[in-house]
Structure formats: structure tokens, C-alpha cells
């Protein structure tokens, strides 16, 4: 018997059908070991010895594999064909060796780039050993990420309250977003003008030409800076008596197709064309790779989706060319196959590009087997792959120069005619909005589809109109997911396989938000970047991060020892961290204030003489950044005499501002009962209403806005209603107990006794009446008992009773009889299989048995406690020999030197 381990149950199911009864295929569900999330898991003093632990849910996976291996002669590790997959295989081999179950068991490694029968069987016919260089590269990356995270994050927590974490790559990506925002904030639009002439040719057809030369000089963009200068030029053209075509240039331009997708280009195009985030793209691609059943056969639809390579196999090229010739005709087929080579300077292992495993599976045919996301992404991959082997598109490009008989002026008309669509018949790459302050008002792309009428040298077109147009330079756009991924790849920051997780971490930490598909840094994110740039500048430099990535790639290529890289990094980094030990909060505030002062205290362009830092309460103090227990805020220098504070937000950035956002704090009026001022404010957890100001140490009353209530709709009456919550609605007609309404952790609710019932968006917590509240309370228990399953997963093999899939308050779960088991976070509800459900329920049943069997524990614990004093004394004695004990521990665990999972 041969035991095969892959990463996912879906892939295990597929491969099991290919291999037959002599093989037992199991899933590891990703990584089975990781560095414990505590200090000391990587020890630089012990030559970077690493301590590994099997994570909670992985223990059962390991046990299942362990039990299967006991009766086997061969263990075949078939995890993904990249650095991370090699690491998972290594972890499995190391852990099973530690558990002494691999004696007399051969261990083999196989890799395949696509989950098809031919690819899998071919891989199994030529197994190899684990790749030590790839493992070392993984160890180095994991150790670096751990050392940065567990060394730098505590510094942030101590010196910058309210911050959550820093990471080797995430912090550099965050810097990109924050620096772009700073560019936008300081950008000053500059006015410029252009002049366009509307002309008619001899056949009376209208075309446009731009003024390019005046007084014999070529006009640069800002040579017509204002209306007066422009109108003078317009009048001169209007006074002209003739326009003569001086020169006509025609040339044929070819545009070649783009190569098939890499991980990053797939993420970029899915963002542009489908509106998918990087995480959604990779999750959908994973399903397409792992396979689904089509016509009685389980197959993967695309090749492995984590790759830097742009090449595809000779067989795939041949099949794609056959498809082009058959479907589109021989004139769309180039004379020779197109061969692509990666331009990435640090391209990782040489995998194929992302392509369909069988190009004959047309997207229109696959729609019946795929959900909406899968169908759309598969079509994108199929189109890009087929287009990459199609003929170039051809354009006739025309440029016409027209002399004007006054003022030595020249007009230019440009146009382009598509003469053969070639690959554009199937696919055209999307574009990012990359206009910036230095971009011209018109690009070649603007002229691409403009068609000019027939014009020849010597023609004298007639004038219809001369049209001036005002322009303003535009700031650089905020990053979209596509443009951020593209920029990170250009700079060599991170790996394509980690872009999705990096972007997700930044959002999870509330460092950035996506607004209209663009990244906007939160103030806490900007504080982190300002702190790191001030005190750890080297480690958030783009070139430093890119050079480190290159070193990691050198490790995977066997060109450098991984511990040399770690030692070089750690010595300098540890010294930099040590230099911050004596850093005072005042020094931190001064550095942040200098960096972010222009952001938080911008000069009002309508009143430039007004000091933006003057305290609005005491009119004497200077506003500045302050650091409190829960993070940063704006405060007055006259504290404690003046207690003015406001959340970290830009004043004046309101409904009257350019961004269309509300200015905070916003005064709504005064409470008629207390006379205190009622205001709307913005805090780290959203917008809230506040009654009055802090008095000494007493905080004012506050109330969060319910979800779905726009802050622009909040009036004084609404705010007072929110501040009065919870409110009494009325006594319940059955028992007379008061029903109340309020806003809690999970939103608006009504409460009767111990029964809570959430209020829907159709009801208003401020106005919901007694009848409606009684109805909501009555519905609560009925709804809980009548939950319908989302689907039946299948029959349990033991008793043939159904296993149902539900979605509950805390996520999806499966239920068999009275036994309930939550799905892992990585599991997909739509594809969760019967086998996985049975296994999950089995683990849950064993846990339940363990809990029941442990009821007699208190007596044993009591006995253990009696002996505790002796043990404590011994512990105290050995504490004095701490260094020696540490070395001994490190040596004991040395065999488990390894590294764990995802990069930040």
C-alpha cells in the first residue's frame, strides 16, 4: 500500500480516482506545523534554531496520516509544486519521523503542474527527493517574517499605542499606499489650456486638429497657461485665411498579444475586468486547479495558479494553435509558435504560466459545471491563453500636419485605423487609471480608434470652429488592487503568491480601507508608517526589501546559505531595535507630528493666514498629536487647563471640502435638558454622537451610529434619541415585564427578560413600537427551531442518516443527528464533501467523549496541587541557571529546526 498526501480534500478525491486501489490519498489541509506565536520560537543565539508545534486541528490530520502510514511501504508527498508546497511536505516528513512511524517506509516527493490524469500519472512515474534548497528558502523566509513580526510589533505596542502589528512585507506595502495618499494631499492642480480646430476636408467631412506650434515654436503643455493667452491664440487662428495640409505620414503599426497569465497578472486582470479582489481571485483559481467532475471524470481545469512563469508546454502551444486555426481561421494563426520568457528579475521556480489544462474545454461549455466566479475566471484565463498564440493586430496610423497662414502656427491631426484585429478579436488587456500630474491631456491611446477622412498634401481644408479647452493637472490616483499588485511586482516586494495575503492583512488590521475599489490609508496606518520611517527607515525601504527577496531566491537556487542571510539581517535589525529602548514618547510624538502635521493640520486655502493648529476651545493652545492608551488623537498644548480633543481626522474635510466627506467633530446643537453641546465625531471604530466634553476624568456620554444610518442623516433629534438608548418601549402584554430597545455589539435589538432579538434594517431602533417589539420577541424562538439546512451533504456511512450543512451565527457547520461540527475557516461551503464532513464529525465526537470522560479530574488535580510546593521550589533553583537551561532546551529541539507558513 502506498500513502499519498496532498493539501486539500478536493484534490485528494480527484487524485484517488486516477491512482486506483493500491493508493490511499489523504489531505493535510495545508500546513500541519507552525512556529508557536510566542517569543523564542526562533532563537538567533542558537544558530536560528526553530521550535515547531502541530496546530490544534492539524493534530487529527497528522494522526490520520500516521495511522495510514503504519501499514504502508511508501509515503508519497504530493503537495503543491512551489516553495510552500515543498515546505509542507518537509513538515510532514519531519513530524512523522519524530513520531517514529517512517521506519522501513520509503518517502518520495512528486510534483505536477496540473490535476489531470496524464500529468499525475507521469509525475508518479518519476518521484524525487525533497528539495533542500527550496526548504531552506522557506525556512529563511519564515524565520525573517517571525523575527520582524515578533521583534518589531512589541516596539510598536510600547511606543505607538493602538497599533496592531508590523511585518517585513506588509509594512512596505502599507508605505506605498500612505505615500501615494501624501502625494495626493500636497498636490496643487495647475491650469493649462489647449486649442482644437474643427476642420472639413474637400469631401466636406469633419475632423479635429490640435494646435502644436505657434510663432514657429512647439507648444509645451503649460505654454498656454491661462484663458487670456489662449484666447489670443484662438483669435489669431480665427483670423487665418487658409489652412494647408503640409505633410501626411502613414505607417503600419503592429500590436502583439500579451503572454499567458502569471499569478500577479491574473490578479491584476481579474481586478480590472471582473472586479475581483486578490483573495477572491486566488480562492476561485484554487477551485479551478483542484478539479471538478465533468462527464464522469474529475479533472482540474487550469494549471497551478502560483507561478512567475509565462511559458507554456510545447503540447499546450500545439493544442492552442490548433484551436486558433480551427475556430478563427488560418489568417489568425502566426507562422511560428509564440514563445514567451519571464522578464521578472527574481522569478521563482520555473513553472508554466496559468493556462487551461485542456484548451478544447471551451468556457461556454464549462459554465454548466461552474459557479459564476469560476466561469468568469476560467473564461478570462482561456481567452488570454488562446489570444497569446494568435496573430498580431495591425493598425494604419496617420499623422497630418496643417500649416496656418498666420502666426507661424501648425495644427496636427492624428488617427488610427484597425486594419486587422488579430488577437483583439478575442482579448484586450484592461488598463489602470494611471493619469498623474505629469500626464498629457491626450495620449496615443486616445487617438487609437479615431478615424481621419481622406487627406493629401496640398489639400486646403476649411475651418468650422476654433475651440479652446481648459485643463487642470490631476493628482496620481490611489492604488487599486490591480495597480498595487503591479507596483509591488515592479519593485520586487513580496512574492506573487503572497500578494493576496499581504493586502488582506492590511485590511484586517484596519490600516487601509477599500473605497470605490481604491485603497485609502486609515490614520492608524499612517501613524505606523510614519513611526517605522522615522525609526526603522532601512527596513521599510523598497530597495532593501527587494534585495532581501533576491537573496531568498538565491537560497532557493542553492547560491547562498540561508543562515548567512539570516545572520546578516538579524545583527543589524536587532541593533536597530535596541536603539529604540530609550526612545521617549515625546520623541515619538515629535517625529510623528513633523511627518503627519501637514496631513492633520492643512492650511485652509480660503483663509491661508489662519493658524490651522490654533485650539478652537481656548484660542491660545497649539494643537498637536497625542498618544493615549487606545491610540493617537489630537489634543491642546494647554492640557489640563484646556481639555479639547478630537479624533485623528482632518478638519474641514467636510461636505464643503473637495472629498465630499463629513467634517468632524460636527456640532448638531444643544441638548434642551442639560444645555450641553451635541456633536458627531469620528473615532477608530466609526462615527458616534457625543454629549458635551470630558470633565476632568469623567468621559462624556457617547452612542455609536447604527449600521446603515448615514451620518449626513443624523440630526440633533436623532442624536439625542441615540444618546437616550436603551429606551423603554412598553410592558409585555403577557407578563408585564418591560421591553427595551438599544444598540449592542451586534447592532440594534429589542430585549424582553433574557431574550434578545435583532432589529432588521426595516425597523428603527428609535421608533419601533410595542406591537412590533412583541412580534419580534415572539419570532425569536420559533426561528431558532425552524432553521433549514443549506443543503444535504450526504448520508453518513454508519447509519445512513443525512448530514446537513447549515450556516449559523458563528459560521457554517455540519450536523448529524445531535452532533454538530464547525467547518474550518479555509473550507468552502459549496464544495465541502461528504468525506470531509464525516471526518469532521468523527473528530468532534472524540472531543465530546474526552470531555465526558474527564469529569473525575478534580480529585486528581487536588492531589497534584498538594505536591505543587516542592515543584515550585525546584523551579526556583533552576531559574538561576537560566542560560544553561535554555541551551539544553534548544539542543533537544534542534532536530525540529524548521519554518512555517505564509509570508505577511
Secondary structure, 3 states (H helix, E strand, C coil): CEEEEECCHHHHHHHHHHHCCCEEEEECCCCCEEECCCCCCEEHHHCCEECEEECCCHHHHHHHHHHHHHCCCEEEECCCCCHHHHHHHHHHHHHHHHCCCCCCCEEEECCCCECCHHHHHHHHCCCECCCHHHHHHHHHHHHHHHHHHHHHHHHHHHHCCCCCCCCCCHHHHHHHHHHHHHHHHHCCCCEEEEEEEEEECCCCCEEEEEEEEECCEECCHHHCCCHHHHHHHHHHHHCCCCEEEEEEEEEEEEECCCCCECHHHHHHHHHHHHCCCHHHHHHHHHHHHHCEEECCEEECCEECCCCCCCCCCHHHHHHHHHHHHHHHCHHHECCCCCCCCCCCCCCCCCCCCECECCCCCCHHHHHHHCCHHHHHHHHHHHHHHHHCCECCEEEEEEEEEEEECCCCEEEEEEEEEEEECHHHHCCCCCCCCCCCCCCCCCCHHHHCCCCCCCCCCCCCCEEEEEEEEEEECCCCCCCCHHHHHHHHHHHCCCCHHHHHHHHHHHHHCCCEEEECCEEEECHHHHHHHHHHHHHCHHHHCHHHHHHHHHHHHHHHCCCCCHHHHHHHHHHHHHHHHHCCCCCCHHHHHHHHHHHHHHHHCCCCCCCCCCCCCECCCCCCCEEEEEEECCEEEEEECCCCCCCCEECCCCCCCCCCCCCCCCCCCEEEEECCCCCCEEEEEEECCEEEEEECCCECCECCEEEECCCCCCHHHCCHHHHHHHHCCCEEEEECCCCCCEEEEEEECCEEEEEECCEEEECCCCCCCCCCCHHHHHHHHHHHHHHHHCCCCCEEEEECCCCCCEEEEEEECCEEEEEECCEEEECCCCCCCCCCCHHHHHHHHHHHHHHHHHHHHCCCHHHHHHHHHHCHHHHHHHHHHHHCCHHHHHHHHHHHCHHHCCCCCCCC
